[in-house]
Amino acid sequence: VWLTGCGHGDEVGGIAVIQELFKRLKKEPLKKGILQAFPLMNPTGFESSSRLVALTKEDLNRSFPGNPLGSLAERIADKIFTAIAQSRPDLVLDLHNDWIRSMPYALIDPPPGTKDKTVHEKVKSFAQKTGLVMIHEQGSPANRQELGKTLTGSLLRHELPALTLELGEAFVVNEDNVADGARAIWNVLSSLGMTAAMT
C-alpha cells in the first residue's frame, strides 16, 4: 500500500496523518505486507503555502502520469508515478484537504474507461472500509479528461487501485481530521490483514 500527501502544497493534513500512522506502526508493526509513502510530494508548494508547484505555477495533481522530459511538475509526477507503478501496489491512498467546513470523505474517481471493471470495484470496496462518507466523482467528458491527469485517475487508467481521501480544511493541521484520516487508513490496512483491528 502507498500513501501520498501534500500534492497541493497548502494541503498539509496528509503529512500529519502519515506521520501519525508511522508513529503507531513503531509500536504495532505490520503483520504482513509493505507500507510506503510520499508524505510531501510538492515541497516548493509546501514551503510557500501554495497549492501549485511554486516555481512554475503548475498543478502537480493535474500532471500525472508525468513526463521525464516535460515541465517541472511533469518530471516530479513521473518520478512519483513510476516509483508507485513499478511496485504494483494493492492500493494507493492519496491524501488531500478540502475546505474549512468540509468533513472527511473518500472520493471515488469515475471508472477509467478500461474494459476491466475489477479495479474500480476494488476501489469502491476499499472506500467502504475507510468508514468515511463516500462520494463518487461525476462530471462532463472534459472534466473526466482533467481527472485522468490526477494521481488517482492515472493509476486507475493503468489498472492500479487508487482512492482519494479528503480530510478537512487546508493550510492547518486539524487534529480531529488527522485522527479521522489515520483511523480510516488503519481500517483499510486491517482489512488487508496488514494490521490488527483498531482498538
N, CA, C and O of each residue as an XYZ file, in Angstrom:
796
protein
N       0.855     -1.187      0.000
C       0.000      0.000      0.000
C       0.890      1.236      0.000
O       1.895      1.300      0.708
N       0.497      2.214     -0.810
C       1.188      3.507     -0.836
C       0.285      4.579     -0.254
O      -0.927      4.567     -0.469
N       0.882      5.509      0.485
C       0.209      6.718      0.960
C       0.913      7.905      0.342
O       2.143      7.960      0.331
N       0.150      8.860     -0.175
C       0.740     10.071     -0.743
C       0.060     11.287     -0.132
O      -1.142     11.273      0.130
N       0.838     12.336      0.091
C       0.288     13.545      0.693
C       0.929     14.794      0.139
O       1.998     14.756     -0.470
N       0.253     15.900      0.365
C       0.750     17.239      0.036
C       1.112     17.368     -1.444
O       2.129     17.972     -1.785
N       0.286     16.807     -2.313
C       0.427     17.064     -3.739
C       0.116     18.521     -4.033
O       0.708     19.133     -4.922
N      -0.821     19.064     -3.274
C      -1.081     20.503     -3.261
C      -0.397     21.046     -2.007
O      -0.677     20.592     -0.897
N       0.487     22.006     -2.181
C       1.355     22.442     -1.090
C       0.653     23.032      0.108
O       1.220     23.061      1.200
N      -0.580     23.510     -0.069
C      -1.329     24.077      1.070
C      -2.124     23.008      1.819
O      -2.730     23.301      2.850
N      -2.128     21.784      1.318
C      -2.915     20.705      1.926
C      -1.982     19.871      2.812
O      -1.472     18.825      2.410
N      -1.781     20.378      4.032
C      -0.737     19.840      4.912
C      -1.214     18.710      5.817
O      -0.394     18.032      6.436
N      -2.512     18.498      5.904
C      -3.047     17.491      6.822
C      -2.555     16.084      6.541
O      -2.347     15.304      7.470
N      -2.364     15.748      5.270
C      -1.917     14.406      4.908
C      -0.552     14.071      5.465
O      -0.282     12.922      5.816
N       0.321     15.081      5.549
C       1.651     14.862      6.121
C       1.508     14.381      7.560
O       2.153     13.418      7.973
N       0.648     15.071      8.324
C       0.444     14.715      9.734
C      -0.194     13.336      9.878
O       0.160     12.583     10.785
N      -1.125     13.002      8.998
C      -1.761     11.681      9.040
C      -0.711     10.589      8.833
O      -0.670      9.610      9.579
N       0.131     10.762      7.823
C       1.161      9.761      7.535
C       2.138      9.643      8.702
O       2.539      8.536      9.060
N       2.525     10.771      9.297
C       3.406     10.732     10.470
C       2.769      9.961     11.620
O       3.429      9.160     12.281
N       1.485     10.206     11.855
C       0.775      9.501     12.936
C       0.744      8.001     12.692
O       0.950      7.214     13.616
N       0.488      7.606     11.460
C       0.431      6.181     11.146
C       1.779      5.499     11.357
O       1.848      4.422     11.950
N       2.842      6.124     10.875
C       4.158      5.508     11.034
C       4.604      5.513     12.501
O       5.335      4.622     12.934
N       4.165      6.516     13.259
C       4.449      6.526     14.698
C       3.757      5.341     15.373
O       4.346      4.668     16.219
N       2.517      5.096     14.996
C       1.788      3.962     15.575
C       2.416      2.629     15.164
O       2.473      1.686     15.952
N       2.886      2.570     13.917
C       3.484      1.319     13.435
C       4.799      0.987     14.135
O       5.231     -0.166     14.112
N       5.445      1.977     14.758
C       6.635      1.674     15.564
C       6.253      0.846     16.787
O       7.028      0.011     17.254
N       5.045      1.090     17.298
C       4.565      0.349     18.471
C       3.862     -0.937     18.058
O       3.939     -1.947     18.758
N       3.175     -0.898     16.917
C       2.416     -2.050     16.428
C       2.846     -2.343     14.991
O       2.158     -1.938     14.054
N       3.963     -3.036     14.797
C       4.476     -3.265     13.437
C       3.477     -4.007     12.549
O       2.588     -4.713     13.025
N       3.658     -3.819     11.255
C       2.819     -4.519     10.283
C       2.905     -6.029     10.490
O       3.977     -6.569     10.762
N       1.768     -6.696     10.358
C       1.733     -8.157     10.440
C       2.192     -8.789      9.131
O       2.731     -9.896      9.119
N       1.970     -8.069      8.021
C       2.423     -8.535      6.704
C       2.379     -7.355      5.748
O       1.803     -6.310      6.051
N       2.992     -7.540      4.597
C       2.942     -6.519      3.560
C       3.926     -5.381      3.779
O       4.740     -5.405      4.702
N       3.830     -4.387      2.906
C       4.716     -3.227      2.927
C       3.854     -1.974      2.815
O       2.935     -1.911      1.998
N       4.161     -0.983      3.641
C       3.509      0.325      3.569
C       4.574      1.351      3.202
O       5.569      1.501      3.911
N       4.362      2.058      2.093
C       5.315      3.066      1.629
C       4.593      4.403      1.489
O       3.371      4.448      1.346
N       5.365      5.495      1.532
C       4.713      6.803      1.492
C       5.569      7.858      0.813
O       6.797      7.847      0.899
N       4.891      8.761      0.142
C       5.426     10.044     -0.292
C       4.630     11.099      0.486
O       3.627     11.594     -0.028
N       5.045     11.458      1.709
C       4.228     12.378      2.511
C       4.253     13.817      2.029
O       3.345     14.586      2.343
N       5.288     14.201      1.263
C       5.422     15.592      0.828
C       5.805     15.613     -0.651
O       6.979     15.728     -1.001
N       4.792     15.499     -1.511
C       5.068     15.412     -2.949
C       5.423     16.768     -3.567
O       6.119     16.825     -4.581
N       4.951     17.845     -2.965
C       5.141     19.182     -3.540
C       5.876     20.081     -2.536
O       5.257     20.953     -1.927
N       7.186     19.878     -2.359
C       7.904     20.645     -1.329
C       7.942     22.149     -1.583
O       7.883     22.926     -0.630
N       8.040     22.587     -2.852
C       8.095     24.036     -3.083
C       6.737     24.685     -2.803
O       6.671     25.810     -2.308
N       5.663     23.974     -3.121
C       4.341     24.485     -2.767
C       4.149     24.534     -1.265
O       3.570     25.486     -0.742
N       4.629     23.518     -0.570
C       4.543     23.470      0.893
C       5.299     24.636      1.513
O       4.783     25.310      2.405
N       6.517     24.874      1.043
C       7.339     25.945      1.610
C       6.730     27.320      1.397
O       6.947     28.219      2.210
N       5.972     27.505      0.322
C       5.377     28.810      0.026
C       3.880     28.857      0.322
O       3.208     29.827     -0.030
N       3.347     27.800      0.975
C       1.903     27.702      1.277
C       1.049     27.895      0.028
O       0.016     28.563      0.060
N       1.499     27.299     -1.067
C       0.804     27.423     -2.350
C       0.269     26.071     -2.788
O       0.928     25.046     -2.609
N      -0.908     26.072     -3.352
C      -1.483     24.854     -3.916
C      -0.599     24.304     -5.035
O      -0.490     23.090     -5.206
N       0.021     25.188     -5.785
C       0.742     24.828     -7.007
C       2.220     24.582     -6.745
O       2.733     24.899     -5.672
N       2.901     24.012     -7.739
C       4.362     23.932     -7.705
C       4.834     25.380     -7.805
O       4.627     26.035     -8.826
N       5.466     25.875     -6.748
C       5.706     27.313     -6.610
C       6.538     27.902     -7.739
O       6.285     29.032     -8.156
N       7.516     27.172     -8.241
C       8.432     27.730     -9.239
C       7.779     27.926    -10.601
O       8.156     28.833    -11.344
N       6.805     27.086    -10.933
C       6.232     27.125    -12.281
C       4.716     27.343    -12.301
O       4.111     27.437    -13.369
N       4.112     27.424    -11.114
C       2.652     27.644    -11.003
C       1.832     26.561    -11.697
O       0.773     26.837    -12.259
N       2.334     25.319    -11.653
C       1.613     24.178    -12.231
C       0.922     23.402    -11.111
O       1.389     23.381     -9.972
N      -0.181     22.774    -11.450
C      -0.877     21.900    -10.512
C      -0.294     20.490    -10.652
O      -0.513     19.813    -11.656
N       0.450     20.062     -9.632
C       1.069     18.736     -9.689
C       0.018     17.652     -9.886
O       0.249     16.672    -10.594
N      -1.146     17.836     -9.251
C      -2.181     16.803     -9.353
C      -3.008     16.918    -10.636
O      -4.103     16.363    -10.719
N      -2.498     17.623    -11.616
C      -3.035     17.600    -12.978
C      -1.896     17.357    -13.963
O      -1.974     17.738    -15.131
N      -0.819     16.703    -13.461
C       0.383     16.492    -14.263
C       0.761     15.027    -14.411
O       1.815     14.714    -14.966
N      -0.077     14.130    -13.927
C       0.224     12.689    -13.980
C      -0.275     12.086    -15.288
O      -1.228     12.600    -15.874
N       0.342     11.019    -15.753
C       1.409     10.235    -15.128
C       2.785     10.872    -15.224
O       3.770     10.285    -14.774
N       2.865     12.049    -15.796
C       4.136     12.739    -15.861
C       4.884     12.490    -17.148
O       4.449     11.739    -18.021
N       6.044     13.158    -17.235
C       6.893     13.064    -18.422
C       8.321     13.353    -17.970
O       8.589     14.436    -17.449
N       9.245     12.407    -18.156
C      10.618     12.622    -17.674
C      11.334     13.772    -18.374
O      12.353     14.255    -17.879
N      10.814     14.217    -19.520
C      11.429     15.327    -20.260
C      10.516     16.551    -20.285
O      10.772     17.492    -21.037
N       9.465     16.552    -19.482
C       8.475     17.614    -19.521
C       8.783     18.774    -18.584
O       9.931     19.015    -18.213
N       7.728     19.479    -18.218
C       7.837     20.607    -17.295
C       8.251     20.106    -15.913
O       8.335     18.898    -15.693
N       8.509     21.018    -14.989
C       8.928     20.622    -13.644
C       7.879     19.728    -12.987
O       8.220     18.683    -12.432
N       6.605     20.128    -13.043
C       5.551     19.316    -12.426
C       5.459     17.946    -13.096
O       5.264     16.939    -12.416
N       5.595     17.898    -14.401
C       5.532     16.618    -15.109
C       6.700     15.711    -14.742
O       6.541     14.492    -14.673
N       7.873     16.297    -14.508
C       9.034     15.487    -14.116
C       8.869     14.949    -12.694
O       9.207     13.799    -12.416
N       8.347     15.791    -11.795
C       8.068     15.324    -10.426
C       7.028     14.208    -10.478
O       7.191     13.162     -9.850
N       5.955     14.447    -11.240
C       4.884     13.453    -11.359
C       5.413     12.136    -11.910
O       5.029     11.065    -11.440
N       6.286     12.211    -12.896
C       6.855     10.998    -13.485
C       7.620     10.183    -12.445
O       7.476      8.962    -12.386
N       8.428     10.847    -11.630
C       9.202     10.141    -10.595
C       8.269      9.446     -9.605
O       8.474      8.283     -9.259
N       7.254     10.161     -9.159
C       6.305      9.607     -8.190
C       5.537      8.447     -8.812
O       5.462      7.357     -8.244
N       4.968      8.698     -9.989
C       4.141      7.690    -10.643
C       4.939      6.425    -10.947
O       4.458      5.314    -10.725
N       6.158      6.597    -11.453
C       6.984      5.443    -11.810
C       7.318      4.606    -10.582
O       7.231      3.379    -10.624
N       7.702      5.266     -9.481
C       8.032      4.529     -8.251
C       6.842      3.722     -7.756
O       6.985      2.570     -7.347
N       5.666      4.339     -7.797
C       4.465      3.644     -7.319
C       4.093      2.511     -8.265
O       3.877      1.381     -7.826
N       4.017      2.805     -9.558
C       3.554      1.810    -10.526
C       4.475      0.593    -10.584
O       4.001     -0.531    -10.747
N       5.779      0.805    -10.453
C       6.713     -0.323    -10.513
C       6.514     -1.303     -9.361
O       6.831     -2.485     -9.492
N       5.991     -0.818     -8.234
C       5.784     -1.703     -7.079
C       4.472     -2.493     -7.174
O       4.228     -3.382     -6.357
N       3.625     -2.178     -8.164
C       2.335     -2.859     -8.374
C       1.556     -2.976     -7.055
O       1.295     -4.089     -6.597
N       1.185     -1.850     -6.442
C       0.543     -1.893     -5.126
C      -0.888     -2.429     -5.181
O      -1.556     -2.394     -6.214
N      -1.326     -2.924     -4.028
C      -2.732     -3.330     -3.887
C      -3.640     -2.113     -3.800
O      -4.820     -2.182     -4.144
N      -3.075     -0.980     -3.329
C      -3.882      0.231     -3.168
C      -2.970      1.433     -2.983
O      -1.908      1.339     -2.367
N      -3.406      2.576     -3.532
C      -2.775      3.868     -3.261
C      -3.841      4.765     -2.657
O      -4.929      4.915     -3.214
N      -3.521      5.363     -1.512
C      -4.409      6.322     -0.862
C      -3.765      7.699     -0.961
O      -2.727      7.953     -0.349
N      -4.385      8.585     -1.732
C      -3.861      9.933     -1.954
C      -4.610     10.883     -1.021
O      -5.827     11.036     -1.126
N      -3.872     11.520     -0.106
C      -4.481     12.334      0.947
C      -4.515     13.806      0.548
O      -3.504     14.392      0.161
N      -5.703     14.382      0.652
C      -5.919     15.791      0.307
C      -6.703     16.468      1.421
O      -7.200     15.823      2.344
N      -6.797     17.795      1.305
C      -7.662     18.584      2.187
C      -8.600     19.393      1.317
O      -8.229     19.862      0.241
N      -9.810     19.549      1.795
C     -10.844     20.224      1.023
C     -10.982     21.673      1.502
O     -10.130     22.504      1.187
N     -12.029     21.986      2.250
C     -12.219     23.356      2.742
C     -12.636     23.322      4.200
O     -12.894     22.250      4.747
N     -12.706     24.493      4.838
C     -12.811     24.583      6.285
C     -14.069     23.924      6.850
O     -14.040     23.427      7.975
N     -15.158     23.907      6.107
C     -16.394     23.307      6.624
C     -16.633     21.891      6.107
O     -17.720     21.334      6.262
N     -15.629     21.335      5.507
C     -15.784     20.008      4.931
C     -15.473     18.929      5.959
O     -14.534     19.053      6.746
N     -16.265     17.881      5.940
C     -15.956     16.724      6.769
C     -15.134     15.739      5.952
O     -15.202     15.759      4.723
N     -14.359     14.877      6.605
C     -13.565     13.905      5.852
C     -14.446     12.960      5.015
O     -15.510     12.526      5.458
N     -13.977     12.655      3.799
C     -14.715     11.731      2.942
C     -13.767     11.025      1.978
O     -12.666     11.497      1.696
N     -14.227      9.889      1.486
C     -13.498      9.128      0.465
C     -14.075      9.503     -0.894
O     -15.285      9.421     -1.106
N     -13.208      9.913     -1.808
C     -13.622     10.364     -3.130
C     -13.226      9.311     -4.162
O     -12.048      9.000     -4.333
N     -14.228      8.773     -4.841
C     -14.013      7.707     -5.817
C     -14.043      8.299     -7.218
O     -15.032      8.910     -7.622
N     -12.956      8.113     -7.955
C     -12.885      8.603     -9.331
C     -13.897      7.875    -10.207
O     -14.321      6.767     -9.878
N     -14.288      8.496    -11.328
C     -15.141      7.777    -12.282
C     -14.408      6.557    -12.826
O     -13.177      6.525    -12.807
N     -15.137      5.550    -13.311
C     -14.461      4.406    -13.936
C     -13.520      4.900    -15.026
O     -13.874      5.802    -15.786
N     -12.323      4.319    -15.113
C     -11.304      4.849    -16.029
C     -11.542      4.566    -17.498
O     -10.782      5.042    -18.341
N     -12.565      3.812    -17.827
C     -12.834      3.538    -19.229
C     -12.179      2.274    -19.747
O     -12.344      1.927    -20.917
N     -11.437      1.580    -18.896
C     -10.856      0.302    -19.320
C     -11.951     -0.757    -19.334
O     -12.969     -0.610    -18.658
N     -11.747     -1.807    -20.092
C     -12.753     -2.869    -20.177
C     -12.889     -3.623    -18.861
O     -13.972     -4.093    -18.515
N     -11.792     -3.734    -18.137
C     -11.795     -4.474    -16.875
C     -12.324     -3.578    -15.754
O     -11.679     -2.592    -15.397
N     -13.475     -3.907    -15.203
C     -14.094     -3.115    -14.140
C     -13.642     -3.559    -12.752
O     -14.057     -2.973    -11.751
N     -12.796     -4.588    -12.680
C     -12.394     -5.153    -11.392
C     -11.720     -4.125    -10.506
O     -12.011     -4.055     -9.312
N     -10.821     -3.324    -11.068
C     -10.070     -2.350    -10.279
C     -11.011     -1.324     -9.670
O     -10.867     -0.974     -8.498
N     -11.971     -0.837    -10.447
C     -12.902      0.161     -9.922
C     -13.768     -0.435     -8.806
O     -14.074      0.248     -7.829
N     -14.158     -1.689     -8.948
C     -14.922     -2.354     -7.885
C     -14.078     -2.493     -6.619
O     -14.595     -2.333     -5.513
N     -12.794     -2.786     -6.766
C     -11.898     -2.861     -5.606
C     -11.831     -1.522     -4.894
O     -11.873     -1.459     -3.665
N     -11.727     -0.446     -5.674
C     -11.644      0.894     -5.087
C     -12.898      1.194     -4.268
O     -12.806      1.721     -3.159
N     -14.060      0.862     -4.810
C     -15.308      1.091     -4.067
C     -15.333      0.280     -2.779
O     -15.795      0.759     -1.744
N     -14.838     -0.941     -2.846
C     -14.783     -1.790     -1.654
C     -13.849     -1.194     -0.594
O     -14.185     -1.171      0.590
N     -12.677     -0.713     -1.023
C     -11.742     -0.079     -0.090
C     -12.356      1.186      0.516
O     -12.191      1.453      1.706
N     -13.059      1.957     -0.302
C     -13.694      3.182      0.199
C     -14.673      2.861      1.327
O     -14.738      3.581      2.324
N     -15.429      1.784      1.166
C     -16.367      1.377      2.224
C     -15.634      1.031      3.512
O     -16.128      1.305      4.606
N     -14.471      0.437      3.383
C     -13.718      0.005      4.564
C     -13.128      1.179      5.341
O     -12.777      1.019      6.510
N     -13.009      2.359      4.720
C     -12.459      3.515      5.432
C     -13.370      3.956      6.571
O     -12.898      4.513      7.561
N     -14.669      3.711      6.439
C     -15.615      4.210      7.432
C     -16.000      5.664      7.206
O     -16.753      6.239      7.993
N     -15.485      6.265      6.129
C     -15.811      7.656      5.800
C     -17.005      7.707      4.852
O     -17.351      6.711      4.217
N     -17.620      8.864      4.766
C     -18.639      9.107      3.746
C     -17.981      8.901      2.386
O     -16.837      9.309      2.182
N     -18.693      8.275      1.461
C     -18.151      8.033      0.119
C     -18.838      8.956     -0.881
O     -20.061      9.095     -0.878
N     -18.039      9.579     -1.732
C     -18.563     10.432     -2.792
C     -18.001      9.929     -4.114
O     -16.796      9.717     -4.253
N     -18.893      9.742     -5.080
C     -18.488      9.308     -6.417
C     -18.319     10.550     -7.289
O     -19.270     11.301     -7.506
N     -17.105     10.759     -7.783
C     -16.821     11.901     -8.661
C     -17.596     11.737     -9.959
O     -17.605     10.659    -10.555
N     -18.246     12.811    -10.393
C     -19.002     12.801    -11.645
C     -18.420     13.861    -12.558
O     -17.356     14.412    -12.275
N     -19.097     14.146    -13.634
C     -18.668     15.271    -14.457
C     -18.819     15.026    -15.930
O     -19.124     13.925    -16.388
N     -18.591     16.098    -16.652
C     -18.668     16.082    -18.112
C     -17.467     15.325    -18.676
O     -16.512     15.052    -17.948
N     -17.505     14.984    -19.969
C     -16.334     14.342    -20.583
C     -15.056     15.173    -20.418
O     -13.980     14.614    -20.209
N     -15.168     16.503    -20.510
C     -13.982     17.360    -20.341
C     -13.451     17.250    -18.914
O     -12.242     17.173    -18.694
N     -14.371     17.245    -17.949
C     -13.967     17.114    -16.548
C     -13.318     15.750    -16.302
O     -12.333     15.648    -15.571
N     -13.869     14.722    -16.907
C     -13.290     13.378    -16.748
C     -11.887     13.311    -17.355
O     -11.012     12.619    -16.834
N     -11.682     14.027    -18.447
C     -10.347     14.055    -19.056
C      -9.369     14.735    -18.090
O      -8.234     14.285    -17.933
N      -9.812     15.811    -17.448
C      -8.974     16.508    -16.467
C      -8.681     15.611    -15.271
O      -7.555     15.590    -14.774
N      -9.689     14.868    -14.805
C      -9.489     13.955    -13.681
C      -8.516     12.841    -14.027
O      -7.864     12.289    -13.141
N      -8.412     12.507    -15.306
C      -7.458     11.491    -15.732
C      -6.009     11.905    -15.553
O      -5.109     11.070    -15.641
N      -5.774     13.196    -15.300
C      -4.419     13.695    -15.084
C      -4.053     13.743    -13.599
O      -2.936     14.122    -13.248
N      -4.992     13.360    -12.726
C      -4.687     13.293    -11.299
C      -3.898     12.016    -11.023
O      -3.834     11.118    -11.862
N      -3.299     11.949     -9.837
C      -2.568     10.729     -9.482
C      -3.501      9.531     -9.470
O      -3.192      8.493    -10.056
N      -4.650      9.670     -8.800
C      -5.560      8.519     -8.715
C      -6.138      8.166    -10.077
O      -6.245      6.987    -10.414
N      -6.508      9.164    -10.861
C      -7.047      8.898    -12.194
C      -6.047      8.186    -13.091
O      -6.406      7.259    -13.817
N      -4.791      8.620    -13.040
C      -3.748      7.984    -13.854
C      -3.481      6.553    -13.412
O      -3.298      5.662    -14.241
N      -3.460      6.341    -12.099
C      -3.254      4.977    -11.602
C      -4.392      4.061    -12.029
O      -4.151      2.925    -12.439
N      -5.616      4.538    -11.938
C      -6.764      3.723    -12.356
C      -6.678      3.371    -13.838
O      -6.998      2.248    -14.228
N      -6.249      4.319    -14.659
C      -6.113      4.037    -16.089
C      -5.051      2.976    -16.343
O      -5.088      2.292    -17.365
N      -4.114      2.838    -15.427
C      -3.095      1.790    -15.521
C      -3.481      0.563    -14.693
O      -2.645     -0.286    -14.382
N      -4.776      0.492    -14.343
C      -5.370     -0.652    -13.634
C      -4.711     -0.912    -12.277
O      -4.485     -2.055    -11.882
N      -4.407      0.198    -11.573
C      -3.900      0.133    -10.202
C      -4.909      0.813     -9.289
O      -5.241      1.978     -9.511
N      -5.410      0.117     -8.259
C      -6.428      0.701     -7.391
C      -5.914      1.938     -6.654
O      -4.851      1.908     -6.034
N      -6.683      3.020     -6.732
C      -6.286      4.273     -6.088
C      -7.527      5.029     -5.636
O      -8.554      5.038     -6.315
N      -7.411      5.655     -4.488
C      -8.547      6.314     -3.847
C      -8.065      7.607     -3.209
O      -6.987      7.642     -2.616
N      -8.855      8.672     -3.325
C      -8.541      9.943     -2.686
C      -9.286     10.045     -1.362
O     -10.480      9.756     -1.292
N      -8.574     10.458     -0.307
C      -9.205     10.784      0.964
C      -9.103     12.290      1.161
O      -8.003     12.840      1.216
N     -10.238     12.950      1.265
C     -10.297     14.398      1.521
C     -10.537     14.568      3.018
O     -11.558     14.130      3.548
N      -9.575     15.218      3.699
C      -9.563     15.209      5.162
C      -9.654     16.609      5.754
O      -8.735     17.063      6.435
N     -10.767     17.293      5.493
C     -10.983     18.596      6.110
C     -10.202     19.709      5.445
O      -9.776     19.596      4.296
N     -10.022     20.796      6.197
C      -9.520     22.036      5.602
C      -8.028     22.032      5.315
O      -7.255     21.282      5.911
N      -7.647     22.909      4.367
C      -6.241     23.102      4.000
C      -5.591     24.122      4.940
O      -6.255     24.712      5.791
N      -4.295     24.315      4.771
C      -3.464     25.308      5.456
C      -3.153     24.990      6.919
O      -2.154     25.483      7.445
N      -3.971     24.188      7.588
C      -3.753     23.914      9.013
C      -3.785     22.412      9.248
O      -4.283     21.646      8.423
N      -3.240     22.009     10.394
C      -3.348     20.616     10.827
C      -4.451     20.573     11.872
O      -4.273     21.029     13.001
N      -5.584     20.024     11.483
C      -6.724     19.876     12.377
C      -6.641     18.485     13.003
O      -6.758     17.478     12.305
N      -6.438     18.435     14.313
C      -6.194     17.156     14.984
C      -7.350     16.166     14.807
O      -7.121     14.962     14.693
N      -8.589     16.666     14.784
C      -9.737     15.771     14.580
C      -9.673     15.122     13.199
O      -9.924     13.925     13.052
N      -9.333     15.928     12.185
C      -9.242     15.390     10.826
C      -8.066     14.428     10.676
O      -8.154     13.442      9.945
N      -6.967     14.718     11.370
C      -5.824     13.802     11.364
C      -6.231     12.462     11.966
O      -5.909     11.405     11.424
N      -6.942     12.514     13.096
C      -7.397     11.274     13.745
C      -8.346     10.501     12.837
O      -8.250      9.279     12.731
N      -9.271     11.218     12.176
C     -10.202     10.549     11.256
C      -9.457      9.903     10.093
O      -9.768      8.777      9.702
N      -8.470     10.615      9.538
C      -7.701     10.076      8.422
C      -6.882      8.868      8.822
O      -6.846      7.871      8.100
N      -6.219      8.949      9.972
C      -5.408      7.828     10.438
C      -6.282      6.603     10.712
O      -5.897      5.475     10.403
N      -7.453      6.835     11.293
C      -8.384      5.730     11.577
C      -8.865      5.092     10.280
O      -8.932      3.867     10.177
N      -9.199      5.916      9.290
C      -9.692      5.401      8.007
C      -8.637      4.528      7.333
O      -8.951      3.457      6.813
N      -7.397      4.985      7.343
C      -6.326      4.212      6.710
C      -6.051      2.939      7.493
O      -5.842      1.877      6.907
N      -6.051      3.044      8.822
C      -5.823      1.850      9.647
C      -6.911      0.810      9.373
O      -6.624     -0.387      9.329
N      -8.156      1.258      9.188
C      -9.244      0.333      8.866
C      -8.953     -0.425      7.567
O      -9.203     -1.627      7.470
N      -8.423      0.290      6.576
C      -8.098     -0.347      5.296
C      -6.949     -1.335      5.475
O      -7.009     -2.461      4.981
N      -5.907     -0.911      6.180
C      -4.771     -1.811      6.416
C      -5.217     -3.059      7.165
O      -4.760     -4.164      6.871
N      -6.108     -2.880      8.132
C      -6.637     -4.017      8.897
C      -7.425     -4.960      7.987
O      -7.331     -6.180      8.125
N      -8.200     -4.399      7.062
C      -8.996     -5.234      6.149
C      -8.104     -6.082      5.246
O      -8.513     -7.144      4.777
N      -6.878     -5.605      5.005
C      -5.916     -6.353      4.190
C      -5.077     -7.314      5.018
O      -4.215     -8.012      4.483
N      -5.328     -7.353      6.323
C      -4.566     -8.225      7.211
C      -3.178     -7.686      7.530
O      -2.332     -8.412      8.052
N      -2.939     -6.407      7.216
C      -1.618     -5.824      7.453
C      -1.443     -5.369      8.902
O      -0.326     -5.332      9.418
N      -2.549     -5.026      9.548
C      -2.508     -4.563     10.947
C      -3.644     -5.237     11.713
O      -4.566     -5.805     11.129
N      -3.545     -5.157     13.020
C      -4.670     -5.585     13.854
C      -5.789     -4.556     13.718
O      -5.545     -3.422     13.307
N      -7.002     -4.946     14.059
C      -8.111     -4.010     14.042
C      -7.855     -2.893     15.029
O      -7.210     -3.109     16.056
N      -8.354     -1.692     14.733
C      -8.149     -0.561     15.619
C      -8.900     -0.779     16.918
O     -10.051     -1.214     16.924
N      -8.221     -0.468     18.030
C      -8.867     -0.633     19.354
C      -9.320      0.691     19.873
O      -9.883      0.766     20.965
